[in-house]
Amino acid sequence: MTVLKSIVLFALAALAEIGGAWLVWQGVREHRGLLWMGAGVIALGVYGFVATLQPDADFGRVLAAYGGVFVAGSLLWAMLMDGFRPDRYDVTGALICLVGVAVIMYGPRGG
């Protein structure tokens, strides 16, 4: 159950951070305005809060592992929101990152 909770929290964190960054990008680069930017800033704050809910209390471990989730999630977001088509190197790199997440977060630890 702890692993499932952690995975759900990683997914929520990715949604908030990547979505927040995308909203800021849209506000600034696509000239959509302050409401988009403000919503992005709020979403980025939500990301920071969600990350604190991880069952593992080690900030460095959680943030390091989240980096891999961010890589894969960013490619997925780009596919869904911007029509980005990843190539085999994008997909391979994202899979390597997710393996890293699994090793960092869920590998057996001996006391």
N, C-alpha and C positions, 0 to 999 in steps of 0.2 A: 504493500500500500504506500510506503514511503517513496519508492521509486516512481510510482504512478503520480503521486502528488508532485514530486519534483519535476517530472516531465510536463505536467499540466502548467505548473508555474513557469517553466522555461518558455512554453508556448505563449502564455499570457504576457510575459515580459517581452518576448520578441514582437508580439503584436503591438504592444504599447511603444516600444522604442523605435522599431522600424516604421510603424505608422506615424509616430510623432515626428521623426526625422523627415519622412515623406511629406507630411503636412507643412513643415517649415520650408522644405524645398519648394513645394508648390507655391507657398505664399511669397517667397523671395524670387526664385528663378522663373516661375511661371506667372508672376505678378497677380496672384490671386488675393493678396491683401492681408491685412492684420488679423482678421478672424481666423484664417487658415494658420497663420503663424502662431497665434495665441492658443489655438486648439493643439497645435503641435507641441508647444511648450508644456501644456497641461499633460498631454500624453507622455512626454518624456519624464515628467515628475511621477506619473503613475508607474512607469517602468521602474524607477528607483525604489518605489515602495514595494512593488511586487517582488523584486529581487530579494528583499529582506525576509520574505516569507518562506524561503527555501528551508527544508528540514536541516540541511548541513549548515552549521553556524560559522564556518570558515569563509570569510569574505573573499580571500584570494582564490580559493578553490572554486567557489560559486562563480565569481566574475570570470575567471579563466575558462571555465567550462562554458559559460554563457557566450563567450566569444565564438565558439564553434557553432552554437545555435544561431547566433547572429549572422554568420556567414551563410549558412544554409537558408535561414529565414529570409535574408535579403534577396537571395536569388528567387525564392518562391514568390515573395512580394512583387518583385520586378516582373515576373511572368504574369501574375494575376492582374496587376494594376497598370503596367506599362507595356505589356505585350512583348517583353524581353524573351528571347529564345536562347537559353544557355547551350553552350556546346559541351562536348564530352569532357573537356578539361574543367569547365565550371562544375559539372555534375561530380566528376571524380574528386575535385578539391573539396566540395561540400560534403561528400561522403567521408572523406578522410577526416574532416573537421568533426563530424558527428561521431566517428569512432573515437576520436580524442575526447569528446564530451563523455562518452560512456566509460572510458578508461579513468578519466579524472574523477568523475562523480560516483561511479558505481563499482569501481574495482575493489576487490577485497582489501581491507586494511588490517594489518596485524598490530594491535595495541600500540 
